Amino acid sequence: MKVSSFQVFDATAVSFPTLSDSFQVEHLYTFSVQLTYTAEAHYSGQVILEASNDGENWTSIHCEDEAGASGSLMLNVDQVGFRFFRINFKVITGTVNTLKAVAYCKGI
C-alpha cells in the first residue's frame, strides 16, 4: 500500500466561493482532507467535498457548515468509487484570512 499527501489550498485569502483544483483519486482506497482557517469573527460558510467521474460534472458528497474566527475540519472518504475530487469553499458572510488544506491518501 502506498501513502502520500499533498496541498489542496495553501494560506489563500478567500472572500468569495473558491474551488480547489481537481485531484485524480481513482487508485485510492481512502483519503482525508484536513482544512484549517482563520477568519473575521462574523465569518460563516460551507466546506463542500465534490466528486466526479468525468472531471466536468460534479456532485456534492459531503457538506459542513463552518462559522467563527478560526476552525479546523477533517473530511474522511472510505471506499473511493469516483475518479476526481475537489473542495468547494463557500464564504457566506465575512472574509477568510488564511485557508490551508492538506490531503492524505492511501492506495495502490
N, C-alpha and C positions, 0 to 999 in steps of 0.2 A: 504494500500500500504506500502510495506517495502522499506527502502533505506539502502544502505551500500556503503562502499568504501574500496578499497584495493590497495596495492602497486603492480605495474606491473614491474617496474625497480626501483632500488634504488642506485643512485650515482655510477653507473658502468662505468668504463673507457672502451671505445669502439674504436677500430681501424680497425674493420672488421665487416662484416654483423653479426648482433646479433638478435636472435629470443627470444621473451619472452616465458614464459610458456604459455600453452593454458588455457583458463578460460571458464568454463561452464556458459552459459547465457540463457539457454532455458526457464527460468521462468521470464525473464526480459521484460519489455515494452520498456525501453530506457536505454542507458548508454552513458557515455562520458569518454574519456581518455585525461588527460592533461599531456603533456610532456614538460619538461624544460631541457636545456642542456647548458653546457659551452664547448667551443672547441677552437682549434687553429684558428687564423684569416682566414686561407685559407681553412677551412672546407667546404665541400659540401656533401650532402647526401639526402636520402629519408626516409620518415616515411610511412610505408605501413600497413594499417589495413587489416588483413586477417580473413576470416570466413570459417567455416567448419561445416558440419552436421555429419561427421563420425570421426572427430579428426585425420584423416590421409591425406585427400585430401583438400588442401587449395586454396581459391580463393581470390584475392585482391579485396576489396570493396571500398577502399579509399587510395589515394596516395598523399603525399605532398612533394614537393622539399624544402629542407632547406639549408641555407648557412650562414656563418659568425661565429663570435666568441661566440655568445650566442643566444638563442632563446627560444620561448615558443609556443606551438601549442595545440589547443583543437580539438579533433575529437569527433563528436557527432553522435550517431546512434539512430534513432527512429524506431519503429515498427520492433523490432528484430525478425527475422524469421529463425534464424540459432541456432545451439547448442553451438558452441565454437567460441572464437575469440583469436587472438594473435597479437602482434606487431612485424613487421619485420623492424628493424632499420638498414639501409644500409649506410655505410660510403663510399663515392666515392673518396674524397680526404681529407687528414688531419687526425686528431685524435680528438675524443670527450673526454674531461677530466672528465666530470660528466654527468650523464644521470639519470633523475628521471621521473617516470610516475606513475600517480595515476588514478584509475578508480572510477567513481561514478555511482551507479546503482539504478534504481527504478523498482520494480516488485512485484510479489506476493510471 
